Amino acid sequence: MKITVDFEECLKDSPRFRATIEEVEGDVCELESKLDKLVKLCIGMIDAGKAYNAANRQFVSGIRELAQQSTRDEVIESSLTKFAESLQEMINYHTILFDQAQRSIKTQLQTFIKDDLRKFKEAKKHFDKVSEEKETALIKNAQAPRNKQHEVEEATNILTATRKCFRHIVLDYVLQINVLQSKRRSEILKSMLSFMHAHLTFFHQGYDLFSELQPLMKQLGGQLDQLVVDAAKEKRDMEQKHSTIQQKAALQDFSNDDSKLEYNVDADNGIAMEGYLFKRASNAFKTWNRRWFSIQNNQLVYQKKFKDNPTVVVEDLRLCTVKHCEDIERRFCFEVVSPTKSCMMQADSEKLRQAWIKAVQNSIASAFRDKGEDGEKLDRKSSTSTGSLDSGGEPKEKSLKGESALQKVLAIPGNTCCCDCGQPDPRWASINLGITLCIQCSGIHRSLGVHFSKVRSLTLDTWEPELLKLMCELGNGVINQIYEARREELGARKPQPADPRHEMEAYIKAKYVDRRFVRRPSDEELRNKVVSLSKQEKRLSSSSDHLPPRPPPPTPKLRPGSNSSGQTAVASGLEARRDSLFCADELDSLFSYFDNSSKLRSIKSADSGIQNSADGSREMLATTPSSNSLADADAAESPPMPMPATLPPPSPCKEMVFYEPKEYSPGLQLYWASCARSLPDMAEALAHGAEVNWVNTEDDKRTPLIMAVQGGSLVTCEFLLQNAANVNQQDAQGRGPLHHATMLGHTGQVCLFLKRGANQNAADIDEKTPLTIAVEAANADIVTLLRLAKMNEEMREAEGPYSQSGDETYQDIFQDFTHMASNDPEKLNRYQQYDSQRP
């Protein structure tokens, strides 16, 4: 607010003048406060701007360093250099802006405050003083007595002088007020206008700078699209390579090798073999240290770090020998002995020890051969690191891999071309859909997520037998009849191998994610399908090969006093039957192998109870201490084993009666198709939206997976598990798939569920676990599997959270059962064999 003080009015010193002065003084005081605040904020802004510029300079410096580091990529180097230069120019413009702010706001306003406002304050101070003196003179003049002339004259003189001084000072004060009121507008506007002009210049300079940079940015934008495409291709190639290496590593882990060691005397770098070994020091403490060993130039050397010079252990391998060391406490040790010294080393596993010993022996032979002292031909390409330790020398790996799996899957009609684009000779597969794919479509399937498609290589991955059978049960023709049923009707074009990736991706998503081409059945069609499947299930259940195994009658034990003829009769009667795939000695070795804790040592106490009869393995398993065992400590000494009180019920499939459900749904179709062992109908139900864990509330809350168990097919169980079926989901009786497989004696299914994480400790409403049921049914094979799985689980828990996923021996046993269930199921169906041979 502008306030003007009249000079005439100030001489009168009227109340109006005094009120005006008070208003002016309050306004000036408030102005000073606002200006001080504005100057401080400006100082803070300038300081923050300087800090911003400093950080920005460091950022630009980092860009320049990155450009220098990218000298091999001309596009990145030139682009980053240009960007750094432009950003540096912007930093310079920012610096100029903040300098102008300091000059226009900080300096000008501070000058105004220090000069003009200070003069105003000084003038006010004089005015207040003379006003007080004038007031005092007036009071003294008024109090002077009339009869004292000299006091009257003195008071009059003082008043006259004070008034004269007051008029002079008040005029100066009013002048200062008017000048300040006039100047405040110009100073404030001048400083702010200067600051805004600085901003205008800053943004004009920035606009001009980036206008010049815009063509380069557009050019790089166009190149960036291609770079993104190239990066996606490189990522896909790297993912495929990663998958290949991962599969190789998985195979190495399965064979219990820490690394793939191969003896190659013709290696380009001259190193025939290399890897980590523990070396025992020659000092008094005999400490063991891990070192990187290699065989090169007929010498055995090691080094601690890559930059270290190798330390020679053996100068000439022709003068040394290598041998096993079994007389020391540490495992997997071997010794290389030369005429002057010996070196004790330790491998990480028995296979690695054999590989190193064989490599040293081959190097010795190669050294003699090169010198002409040994003319025998040495097979340089053999390697024992990936072989088997069995006496026969045959590898334990039984799962199909490479060309074997490829040939079996491609033999299915329609599988010789990619299911989605028709590319010939596919090398990939979706295991939950049961189709073959080319490499491009497999990458798109992998991007959908494992809940839609699980991709696996036909040549690089290992294929379990049940998974391979699943692929052979379905195939491209079956799946395309389901997922492309309405494609021609809708006029959708099937992509070709040469089509762009985005078109293939759109088609595959429409096909499997949106299921746009699936033909939805009517209620009547769905009802007919369900009824047909139920009838098909009844036909299957009535066949002889579908009957569930019945427990054999008890075999009386032979006491020492029994006659030999009785033994012969019993032996001849049981010649074609074994209650377990493992004999007593094999089981004793297995349980001894897994016996690594005090909790399991009690198993050894049952060794004395193992008899050489065919029932010996069952007795040992039944008498093994367990919280679930129903036999007491004297069971092994009891008379002939009675029939179990609770035998496995007959196959539920055989007793099932189809009833009219309240509602027909794809889940019900999946339910009956699982029991009828019809994989195409199961795949069709899933395509129609069936929930894989659908619960039949009208049939004891059973699930499709439980019905697959009732159907007795290992492949249908595998198909449901691959499509995310819950292996632990229970029915109304509290029984999961593992319970039902145990009750029915389906050993292959028990093995499959245990591999897929089934909880063998789950109890039904009768408080019975699968192991309890298996012991009651005297099913030695299933008891063996459950016992070994339990022991393996306890071993992993004892070893801690970082232990391996499973013991090698445990995996081999389960693999044997898996192959037998898939390829030779009759070997697991021994109860029927026994029944057929009974008189």
C-alpha positions in Angstrom: 0.0 0.0 0.0 1.4 3.3 -1.0 1.3 6.1 1.7 2.1 9.8 1.0 2.8 12.2 3.9 2.1 15.9 3.3 4.8 18.3 4.2 2.4 21.0 5.5 0.7 18.5 7.7 3.9 17.5 9.4 4.6 21.1 10.5 1.3 21.1 12.3 2.2 17.9 14.1 -1.5 17.0 14.1 -3.1 13.7 15.3 -3.7 12.9 11.6 0.1 13.3 11.0 0.9 11.1 13.9 -1.5 8.4 12.8 -0.1 8.5 9.3 3.5 8.2 10.7 2.5 5.1 12.7 0.9 3.5 9.7 4.0 4.2 7.6 6.3 2.8 10.2 4.3 -0.4 10.5 4.2 -0.8 6.8 8.0 -0.3 6.5 8.6 -2.8 9.3 6.5 -5.4 7.5 8.3 -4.6 4.2 11.7 -5.2 5.8 10.5 -8.5 7.2 9.2 -9.7 3.8 12.3 -8.6 2.0 14.6 -10.3 4.5 12.6 -13.5 4.1 12.8 -13.2 0.3 16.6 -12.7 0.3 17.1 -15.7 2.6 14.9 -17.9 0.3 16.9 -16.6 -2.7 20.1 -17.5 -0.9 18.7 -21.0 -0.2 17.7 -21.4 -3.8 21.1 -20.4 -5.1 22.8 -22.8 -2.7 20.5 -25.6 -3.8 21.1 -24.7 -7.4 24.9 -24.8 -6.9 24.5 -28.3 -5.3 22.3 -29.4 -8.1 24.9 -28.2 -10.7 27.7 -30.0 -8.8 25.7 -33.3 -8.7 24.8 -32.7 -12.4 28.4 -32.3 -13.3 29.2 -35.6 -11.6 26.4 -37.2 -13.5 27.7 -35.8 -16.8 31.2 -37.0 -15.8 29.8 -40.5 -15.3 28.2 -40.4 -18.8 31.6 -39.4 -20.3 33.2 -42.3 -18.4 30.6 -44.7 -19.7 31.2 -43.4 -23.2 34.9 -43.9 -22.9 34.3 -47.4 -21.6 32.1 -48.1 -24.7 34.7 -47.4 -27.3 34.0 -50.7 -29.0 30.4 -49.5 -29.7 30.6 -46.5 -31.9 26.9 -45.7 -31.7 26.8 -45.7 -27.9 30.1 -43.8 -27.6 29.1 -41.0 -30.0 25.6 -40.7 -28.6 26.7 -40.5 -25.0 29.4 -38.0 -25.9 26.9 -35.7 -27.6 24.4 -36.1 -24.7 27.1 -35.2 -22.2 28.1 -32.1 -24.1 24.5 -31.0 -24.3 23.9 -31.6 -20.6 27.1 -29.7 -19.8 25.7 -26.7 -21.8 22.6 -26.9 -19.7 24.7 -26.9 -16.6 26.4 -23.8 -17.8 23.0 -22.1 -18.5 21.9 -23.1 -15.0 25.0 -21.5 -13.6 24.3 -18.3 -15.4 20.7 -18.4 -14.2 21.8 -18.7 -10.6 24.4 -15.9 -11.0 21.7 -13.6 -12.3 19.4 -14.6 -9.4 22.2 -13.6 -7.0 22.7 -10.3 -8.7 19.1 -9.4 -9.3 17.4 -10.7 -6.1 20.0 -11.1 -3.5 22.3 -8.2 -4.2 19.8 -5.5 -5.2 17.3 -6.2 -2.4 20.1 -6.5 0.2 21.3 -3.1 -1.0 17.8 -1.6 -0.7 17.5 -3.0 2.8 20.9 -1.9 4.0 20.8 1.6 2.4 17.3 3.0 2.2 15.7 1.2 5.1 18.7 2.0 7.3 18.3 5.7 6.5 14.7 5.4 7.3 15.5 3.9 10.7 18.0 6.6 11.5 15.6 9.4 10.5 12.9 7.7 12.6 15.3 7.6 15.6 16.1 11.4 15.3 12.4 12.1 14.9 11.4 10.2 18.0 14.1 11.9 20.0 13.2 15.5 18.9 9.5 14.7 19.4 10.2 13.8 23.0 12.4 16.9 23.5 9.6 19.1 22.0 7.1 17.5 24.4 9.3 18.2 27.3 9.9 21.8 26.3 6.2 22.4 26.0 5.5 21.0 29.4 8.3 23.1 31.0 7.1 26.3 29.2 3.6 25.7 30.5 4.9 25.3 34.1 7.0 28.5 34.2 5.6 30.9 37.0 4.5 34.3 35.9 6.3 36.2 38.6 9.7 34.6 37.7 10.7 36.4 34.6 14.0 34.7 34.1 12.4 31.2 34.2 9.8 32.4 31.7 12.4 33.6 29.3 14.5 30.5 29.7 11.6 28.2 29.0 10.5 30.3 26.0 14.0 30.2 24.5 14.2 26.4 24.9 10.8 25.9 23.3 11.7 28.1 20.4 14.9 26.2 19.7 13.2 22.9 20.1 10.4 23.8 17.7 13.0 25.0 15.1 14.9 21.7 15.4 11.7 19.6 15.3 10.6 21.4 12.1 13.9 20.6 10.4 14.0 16.9 11.5 10.4 16.2 10.8 10.7 17.6 7.3 13.7 15.4 6.7 11.8 12.4 8.1 8.8 13.0 5.9 11.2 13.4 2.9 12.8 10.0 3.7 9.4 8.4 4.0 8.2 9.7 0.7 11.5 8.7 -1.1 11.3 5.2 0.4 7.7 4.7 -0.7 8.6 5.8 -4.2 11.8 3.7 -4.4 10.4 0.5 -3.0 8.3 -0.1 -6.2 11.2 0.5 -8.6 13.7 -1.6 -6.6 11.4 -4.6 -6.2 10.1 -4.6 -9.7 13.6 -4.1 -11.1 15.0 -7.1 -9.3 12.1 -9.4 -10.1 12.0 -8.4 -13.8 15.8 -9.0 -14.1 15.3 -12.4 -12.5 12.4 -13.3 -14.9 14.5 -12.2 -17.9 17.2 -14.5 -16.8 14.7 -17.4 -16.8 13.5 -16.4 -20.2 17.0 -16.5 -21.5 17.7 -19.8 -19.8 14.7 -21.5 -21.4 15.4 -20.0 -24.8 18.9 -21.3 -24.7 17.8 -24.8 -23.6 15.1 -24.9 -26.3 17.7 -23.9 -29.0 20.1 -26.5 -27.7 17.7 -29.4 -27.7 16.2 -28.3 -31.0 19.7 -28.9 -32.5 19.8 -32.2 -30.7 16.3 -33.3 -31.8 17.3 -34.9 -35.2 19.9 -37.0 -33.5 17.4 -38.1 -30.9 14.9 -39.1 -33.6 17.6 -41.0 -35.4 18.5 -42.9 -32.3 14.9 -43.6 -31.5 14.6 -45.3 -34.9 17.7 -47.3 -34.2 16.5 -48.2 -30.7 13.5 -50.1 -32.1 15.9 -52.4 -34.0 18.2 -52.6 -31.0 15.2 -53.8 -28.8 14.4 -56.5 -31.4 18.0 -57.6 -31.6 18.2 -57.6 -27.8 15.1 -59.8 -27.6 16.7 -62.3 -30.1 19.9 -62.3 -28.2 18.0 -62.8 -24.9 16.1 -65.8 -26.5 19.4 -67.3 -27.7 21.0 -66.8 -24.3 18.0 -68.3 -22.6 18.2 -71.4 -24.8 21.9 -71.6 -24.1 21.2 -71.1 -20.4 18.7 -73.9 -20.6 21.2 -76.2 -22.3 23.9 -75.5 -19.8 21.4 -75.9 -16.9 20.4 -79.3 -18.2 24.0 -80.4 -18.5 24.6 -79.2 -15.0 21.5 -81.1 -13.8 22.8 -84.3 -15.4 26.2 -83.7 -13.7 24.4 -83.1 -10.3 22.4 -86.3 -10.9 25.7 -88.3 -11.4 27.0 -86.6 -8.3 29.9 -84.9 -10.2 30.9 -81.4 -9.2 32.2 -80.7 -12.7 32.5 -82.4 -16.0 36.0 -83.9 -16.2 37.3 -85.3 -19.5 40.8 -86.5 -20.2 41.9 -84.9 -23.5 45.5 -85.2 -24.2 45.1 -83.2 -27.5 43.5 -80.1 -25.8 44.4 -76.8 -27.5 45.7 -75.3 -24.3 47.9 -78.3 -23.5 45.9 -79.1 -20.3 44.7 -82.7 -20.5 42.6 -82.5 -17.4 41.9 -79.9 -14.6 39.8 -79.5 -11.5 39.7 -78.9 -7.8 41.3 -81.4 -5.3 42.2 -81.3 -1.7 46.0 -81.7 -1.1 47.6 -82.8 2.1 50.4 -80.6 3.1 53.8 -82.1 3.9 54.1 -80.1 7.2 53.9 -81.6 10.6 50.2 -80.6 10.9 49.2 -82.5 7.7 46.6 -79.8 6.9 44.4 -80.2 3.8 44.0 -77.3 1.3 41.9 -77.0 -1.7 43.9 -76.3 -4.9 43.3 -76.2 -8.6 45.1 -79.2 -10.2 45.9 -79.8 -13.8 47.7 -82.3 -15.9 49.7 -80.5 -18.6 52.9 -81.3 -20.5 53.3 -84.7 -18.8 53.4 -82.9 -15.4 51.0 -82.7 -12.5 50.8 -79.0 -11.2 48.5 -77.0 -9.0 47.9 -73.3 -8.2 45.9 -71.4 -5.5 45.0 -68.4 -7.6 44.8 -67.8 -11.3 47.7 -65.3 -11.2 49.9 -67.6 -9.2 52.6 -69.5 -11.0 51.8 -73.2 -11.0 53.5 -75.4 -8.5 54.9 -78.6 -10.0 54.0 -81.7 -8.0 55.4 -84.3 -10.4 58.1 -83.3 -12.9 57.7 -86.3 -15.2 54.6 -88.5 -15.0 56.6 -91.4 -16.5 58.5 -91.8 -13.2 55.4 -91.9 -11.0 52.5 -94.2 -10.1 49.0 -93.6 -8.7 47.1 -95.7 -6.2 44.0 -95.6 -4.0 44.3 -94.7 -0.4 41.9 -96.5 1.9 43.9 -96.5 5.1 43.2 -92.9 6.1 40.2 -91.4 7.7 39.2 -89.1 4.8 37.2 -90.5 1.8 38.0 -90.5 -1.9 41.8 -90.1 -1.4 44.5 -91.2 -3.8 48.2 -90.8 -3.9 50.7 -90.0 -6.6 54.1 -91.4 -5.8 57.3 -90.4 -7.5 60.9 -91.5 -6.8 61.5 -88.4 -4.7 58.2 -87.7 -3.0 54.5 -88.5 -2.7 51.4 -86.3 -2.8 48.2 -87.2 -1.1 45.1 -85.8 -2.7 41.3 -86.0 -2.1 38.5 -85.7 -4.7 34.9 -84.6 -3.9 33.4 -88.0 -4.8 34.3 -91.5 -5.8 33.6 -90.8 -9.5 35.9 -87.9 -9.5 38.6 -89.9 -7.8 38.3 -92.6 -10.4 38.4 -90.0 -13.1 41.6 -88.5 -11.8 43.3 -91.8 -11.3 42.4 -92.8 -14.8 43.6 -89.5 -16.1 47.0 -89.9 -14.4 47.3 -93.4 -15.7 46.4 -92.3 -19.2 48.9 -89.4 -19.0 51.6 -91.9 -17.9 50.8 -94.2 -20.9 50.7 -91.2 -23.2 54.1 -90.0 -22.0 55.6 -93.4 -22.7 53.9 -93.6 -26.1 55.2 -90.2 -27.1 58.7 -91.3 -26.2 58.3 -94.5 -28.3 58.5 -96.8 -25.2 55.0 -98.0 -25.4 53.3 -98.7 -28.7 49.9 -99.5 -27.3 47.1 -97.4 -28.6 45.3 -95.3 -25.9 41.8 -94.3 -26.2 42.0 -90.6 -25.4 38.4 -89.8 -25.8 37.1 -92.1 -23.0 36.3 -90.6 -19.6 35.2 -92.3 -16.4 34.0 -89.2 -14.8 30.5 -89.6 -16.1 30.5 -93.4 -16.0 29.0 -95.7 -13.4 30.6 -97.2 -10.5 28.7 -100.5 -10.9 30.8 -103.6 -11.4 29.4 -103.9 -14.9 30.5 -100.5 -15.9 27.1 -99.5 -17.3 25.8 -96.1 -16.5 22.8 -95.9 -14.1 21.0 -93.3 -16.2 17.9 -94.9 -17.6 15.8 -91.9 -18.6 15.6 -91.3 -22.3 17.4 -88.4 -23.7 18.4 -86.9 -27.1 17.5 -88.9 -30.2 15.6 -91.7 -28.3 13.0 -89.3 -26.9 12.9 -87.4 -30.1 12.2 -90.4 -32.2 9.5 -91.7 -29.9 7.6 -88.4 -29.8 8.0 -87.6 -33.5 6.6 -91.0 -34.3 3.1 -89.9 -33.2 1.1 -88.7 -36.2 1.1 -84.9 -36.6 4.2 -84.4 -34.3 6.7 -84.1 -37.2 5.7 -80.4 -37.6 5.3 -77.6 -35.1 1.8 -77.7 -33.6 1.3 -73.9 -34.0 3.1 -72.8 -37.1 3.8 -76.0 -39.0 7.6 -75.7 -39.0 9.0 -79.2 -39.8 11.4 -81.1 -37.6 10.5 -79.6 -34.2 12.9 -80.0 -31.3 10.9 -78.7 -28.4 7.7 -79.8 -26.6 5.1 -78.5 -24.2 4.8 -81.3 -21.6 1.5 -80.3 -20.0 -0.2 -79.9 -23.4 1.5 -82.9 -25.1 2.6 -81.1 -28.3 5.8 -80.5 -30.2 7.0 -77.0 -31.0 9.7 -75.3 -33.1 12.2 -73.1 -31.3 10.4 -69.8 -32.1 7.0 -71.1 -30.8 8.6 -72.7 -27.8 10.0 -69.2 -26.8 6.5 -67.8 -27.1 5.0 -70.7 -25.0 7.7 -70.1 -22.4 6.6 -66.4 -22.1 3.0 -67.5 -21.4 4.1 -68.9 -18.0 4.2 -72.5 -16.7 0.5 -72.3 -15.8 -0.3 -72.4 -19.5 2.7 -74.2 -21.0 5.7 -76.0 -19.7 8.4 -76.2 -22.4 11.1 -78.8 -22.5 13.7 -79.8 -25.1 13.4 -83.1 -26.9 17.1 -83.4 -27.5 18.7 -81.7 -24.5 16.5 -82.6 -21.6 16.1 -86.0 -19.9 12.7 -87.5 -20.2 11.1 -89.7 -17.5 9.2 -92.7 -19.0 5.8 -91.6 -17.7 6.3 -88.1 -19.2 7.3 -89.7 -22.5 4.2 -91.9 -22.5 2.1 -88.8 -21.8 3.5 -87.2 -24.9 2.7 -90.3 -27.0 -0.9 -90.4 -25.6 -1.7 -86.9 -26.9 0.2 -85.2 -29.8 -0.4 -82.3 -32.1 -3.3 -83.8 -33.9 -5.4 -84.5 -30.7 -4.7 -81.1 -29.2 -5.3 -79.1 -32.4 -8.7 -80.8 -32.8 -9.5 -79.3 -29.4 -7.8 -75.9 -29.5 -8.4 -75.2 -33.2 -11.9 -76.7 -33.5 -13.5 -73.3 -34.5 -10.5 -71.7 -36.2 -11.8 -72.1 -39.8 -15.3 -71.2 -38.7 -14.0 -67.9 -37.3 -11.8 -67.3 -40.3 -8.6 -67.2 -38.3 -5.4 -67.7 -40.2 -2.9 -70.2 -38.9 0.6 -68.6 -38.9 3.4 -69.9 -41.1 7.1 -70.3 -40.1 8.1 -67.1 -42.0 5.5 -64.9 -40.3 6.5 -62.1 -38.0 6.9 -63.0 -34.3 4.2 -60.7 -33.1 1.6 -62.4 -35.3 2.6 -65.8 -34.0 2.5 -64.5 -30.5 -1.0 -63.1 -31.0 -2.2 -66.4 -32.5 -0.7 -68.6 -29.7 -2.2 -66.4 -27.0 -5.6 -66.5 -28.6 -5.3 -70.3 -28.9 -4.1 -71.3 -25.5 -4.7 -68.3 -23.2 -8.0 -66.9 -24.5 -9.0 -70.3 -26.0 -10.8 -68.4 -28.7 -10.9 -71.4 -31.1 -12.2 -74.0 -28.6 -15.7 -75.3 -29.4 -17.9 -75.0 -26.3 -20.2 -78.0 -25.9 -23.9 -77.7 -25.3 -25.4 -79.1 -22.1 -26.7 -82.1 -24.0 -23.3 -82.8 -25.6 -21.6 -82.5 -22.2 -24.1 -84.8 -20.6 -23.6 -87.4 -23.3 -19.9 -87.1 -23.0 -20.0 -87.6 -19.2 -22.3 -90.6 -19.5 -20.1 -92.1 -22.2 -17.0 -91.8 -20.0 -18.8 -93.4 -17.1 -19.7 -96.3 -19.3 -16.2 -96.5 -20.6 -14.9 -96.6 -17.0 -17.2 -99.5 -16.2 -15.9 -101.4 -19.2 -12.4 -100.8 -18.1 -13.1 -101.8 -14.5 -14.7 -105.1 -15.6 -11.5 -106.1 -17.5 -9.2 -108.6 -15.8 -6.1 -106.5 -16.2 -7.8 -103.7 -14.2 -8.5 -105.7 -11.1 -6.8 -104.2 -8.0 -4.1 -106.3 -6.4 -5.2 -108.5 -3.5 -3.0 -109.2 -0.6 -1.6 -112.7 -0.7 -2.5 -115.2 2.0 -0.1 -115.6 4.9 2.9 -117.8 4.4 3.8 -119.9 7.4 7.3 -119.4 8.7 9.6 -122.5 8.8 11.0 -123.2 12.2 14.4 -124.9 12.6 12.7 -128.2 13.2 10.7 -128.2 10.0 11.5 -131.1 7.6 13.2 -130.4 4.3 10.3 -131.7 2.3 8.1 -129.0 3.8 10.7 -126.4 2.9 10.8 -127.7 -0.6 7.0 -127.7 -0.9 6.8 -124.1 0.3 9.7 -123.0 -1.8 8.2 -124.6 -4.9 4.9 -123.0 -4.2 6.4 -119.5 -3.9 9.0 -119.9 -6.7 7.2 -117.5 -9.0 6.4 -114.9 -6.3 8.4 -112.3 -4.4 6.8 -109.9 -1.9 9.3 -107.3 -2.6 11.6 -106.3 -5.5 14.4 -106.3 -3.0 15.7 -109.4 -1.2 16.6 -109.3 2.5 20.3 -108.6 1.9 19.5 -105.7 -0.5 17.1 -104.1 2.0 19.7 -104.5 4.7 22.2 -102.7 2.6 19.8 -100.0 1.7 18.7 -99.3 5.2 22.3 -99.4 6.4 23.2 -96.9 3.7 20.5 -94.5 4.9 21.2 -95.1 8.6 23.1 -91.9 9.5 21.3 -90.8 12.6 20.6 -92.2 16.0 16.9 -92.2 15.2 17.5 -94.7 12.4 20.1 -97.0 14.0 17.3 -99.0 15.6 16.7 -100.5 12.1 19.9 -102.5 12.4 18.4 -104.3 15.4 15.9 -106.0 13.0 18.7 -107.6 11.0 18.7 -110.7 13.1 15.0 -111.1 12.4 15.5 -111.2 8.6 15.0 -114.7 7.3 16.1 -116.1 4.0 12.5 -116.9 3.1 10.5 -115.0 0.6 8.7 -113.2 3.4 11.9 -112.0 5.1 11.8 -108.6 3.6 8.2 -108.1 4.6 8.9 -109.1 8.2 11.9 -106.8 8.4 9.8 -103.9 7.2 6.9 -104.6 9.5 9.2 -104.8 12.5 11.1 -101.6 11.7 10.5 -99.1 14.5 8.1 -96.4 13.4 5.4 -94.2 14.9 3.1 -95.6 12.2 3.9 -99.3 12.7 1.1 -101.5 14.0 3.5 -104.4 14.9 5.1 -104.7 18.2 8.6 -105.8 19.1 7.7 -109.5 19.2 6.1 -109.6 15.7 9.2 -111.2 14.2 9.0 -114.1 16.6 5.3 -114.6 16.4 3.6 -117.6 14.6 2.7 -117.3 11.0 1.6 -113.7 10.1 -2.2 -113.4 10.2 -4.2 -111.7 7.6 -4.4 -107.9 8.3 -7.4 -106.8 10.1 -8.1 -104.1 7.5 -7.4 -105.2 3.9 -7.4 -102.7 1.0 -10.9 -102.5 -0.3 -11.7 -103.6 -3.8 -11.1 -101.1 -6.5 -13.5 -98.2 -6.0 -13.9 -98.0 -9.8 -15.4 -101.4 -9.8 -18.0 -100.5 -7.2 -18.8 -97.0 -8.6 -22.3 -96.5 -9.9 -23.0 -93.6 -12.2 -25.8 -91.4 -10.9 -27.5 -88.4 -12.4 -25.6 -85.4 -11.1 -27.2 -82.1 -10.2 -25.2 -80.3 -12.8 -23.0 -81.3 -15.8 -19.7 -79.3 -16.0 -16.3 -79.6 -17.6 -15.0 -80.5 -14.1 -17.3 -83.5 -14.0 -16.0 -84.5 -17.5 -12.4 -84.3 -16.2 -13.5 -86.3 -13.2 -14.8 -89.3 -15.2 -12.2 -89.0 -17.9 -9.5 -89.3 -15.3 -11.0 -92.6 -14.1 -11.6 -93.8 -17.6 -7.9 -93.1 -18.5 -8.9 -91.0 -21.5 -6.2 -88.3 -21.9 -7.9 -86.6 -25.0 -11.1 -86.2 -23.0 -9.1 -84.9 -20.0 -7.4 -82.3 -22.3 -10.7 -81.3 -23.8 -12.2 -80.8 -20.3 -9.3 -78.6 -19.3 -9.6 -76.6 -22.5 -13.3 -76.1 -21.7 -12.3 -74.5 -18.4 -12.3 -77.4 -16.0 -10.6 -76.8 -12.7 -7.9 -79.4 -12.3 -8.5 -79.7 -8.6 -12.3 -79.8 -9.0 -14.1 -81.5 -6.1 -17.1 -83.7 -6.6 -19.2 -82.9 -3.5 -21.7 -85.6 -4.5 -19.1 -88.3 -4.4 -17.1 -88.1 -1.2 -15.4 -84.9 -2.3 -13.0 -86.8 -4.6 -10.9 -85.0 -7.1 -9.8 -86.0 -10.7 -6.4 -87.0 -9.4 -8.0 -89.4 -6.9 -10.1 -90.8 -9.7 -7.0 -91.2 -11.9 -5.6 -93.3 -9.0 -8.8 -95.4 -9.0 -8.4 -95.8 -12.8 -4.9 -97.3 -12.2 -3.2 -95.3 -14.9 0.2 -93.7 -14.2 0.0 -91.5 -17.3 -3.3 -89.9 -16.3 -1.8 -89.0 -12.9 1.2 -87.5 -14.5 -1.0 -85.5 -16.9 -2.9 -84.0 -14.0 0.2 -83.3 -12.0 1.8 -81.5 -15.0 -1.3 -79.3 -15.1 -0.9 -78.2 -11.5 -3.1 -80.8 -9.7 -2.7 -80.8 -5.9 -0.9 -84.0 -4.9 -2.1 -83.6 -1.3 -5.7 -82.7 -1.7 -7.9 -84.9 0.4 -11.4 -86.3 0.1 -14.1 -86.4 2.7 -12.4 -89.3 4.4 -9.2 -87.3 4.7 -7.4 -89.5 2.2 -5.2 -88.0 -0.5 -4.0 -89.6 -3.7 -1.1 -91.3 -1.9 -3.6 -92.9 0.5 -5.7 -94.3 -2.4 -2.7 -95.5 -4.4 -1.4 -97.3 -1.3 -4.8 -98.9 -0.6 -5.0 -100.1 -4.1 -1.4 -101.3 -4.2 -0.5 -99.1 -7.1 3.3 -99.0 -6.5 4.1 -96.9 -9.6 1.6 -94.2 -8.5 3.0 -94.3 -5.0 6.5 -93.7 -6.4 5.2 -90.9 -8.6 3.4 -89.1 -5.8 6.4 -89.4 -3.5 8.6 -87.8 -6.2 6.1 -85.0 -6.6 6.1 -84.0 -2.9 3.2 -86.0 -1.5 2.9 -85.8 2.3 3.3 -89.3 3.6 2.6 -88.2 7.1 -0.9 -87.1 6.4 -3.5 -89.1 8.3 -7.1 -89.8 7.3 -10.1 -89.6 9.6 -9.2 -93.1 11.0 -5.7 -91.7 11.9 -4.1 -93.9 9.3 -1.1 -92.8 7.2 -0.1 -94.4 3.9 2.6 -96.3 5.7 0.1 -97.7 8.2 -2.1 -98.9 5.4 0.8 -100.4 3.5 2.0 -102.3 6.6 -1.5 -103.6 7.3 -1.8 -104.7 3.6 1.7 -106.3 3.9 2.7 -104.6 0.6 6.5 -104.8 0.9 7.3 -102.7 -2.2 5.2 -99.7 -1.0 6.5 -100.0 2.5 10.0 -99.9 1.1 9.3 -96.8 -0.9 7.6 -95.0 2.0 10.4 -96.0 4.4 13.2 -94.8 2.1 11.4 -91.5 1.3 11.0 -90.9 5.0 14.6 -91.7 5.7 15.8 -89.5 2.9 13.6 -86.6 4.2 15.1 -87.0 7.7 18.6 -87.0 6.2 17.9 -83.7 4.4 16.5 -82.2 7.6 19.5 -83.3 9.6 21.9 -81.9 7.0 20.3 -78.4 7.1 18.5 -76.2 4.6 21.3 -76.2 2.1 21.4 -80.0 1.6 20.9 -81.5 -1.8 17.4 -82.4 -3.1 17.9 -86.1 -2.6 20.5 -88.8 -2.1 21.8 -90.5 -5.2 21.0 -94.0 -4.1 17.5 -92.9 -3.1 17.0 -91.3 -6.6 18.3 -94.5 -8.3 15.8 -96.7 -6.4 12.9 -94.5 -7.3 14.1 -94.3 -10.8 14.1 -98.1 -11.0 10.5 -98.2 -9.7 9.5 -95.5 -12.2 10.9 -97.4 -15.2 9.3 -100.6 -14.0 5.9 -99.0 -13.5 6.1 -97.5 -17.0 7.8 -100.2 -19.0 7.3 -103.5 -17.0 4.1 -103.0 -14.9 3.6 -106.7 -14.6 6.6 -107.0 -12.4 4.8 -104.8 -9.8 1.6 -106.7 -10.2 2.9 -109.8 -8.4 -0.2 -110.5 -6.4 -2.2 -111.4 -9.5 0.7 -113.7 -10.6 0.6 -115.5 -7.3 -3.2 -115.9 -7.4 -3.0 -117.3 -10.9 -0.4 -119.9 -9.8 -2.3 -121.0 -6.7 -3.7 -124.6 -6.9 
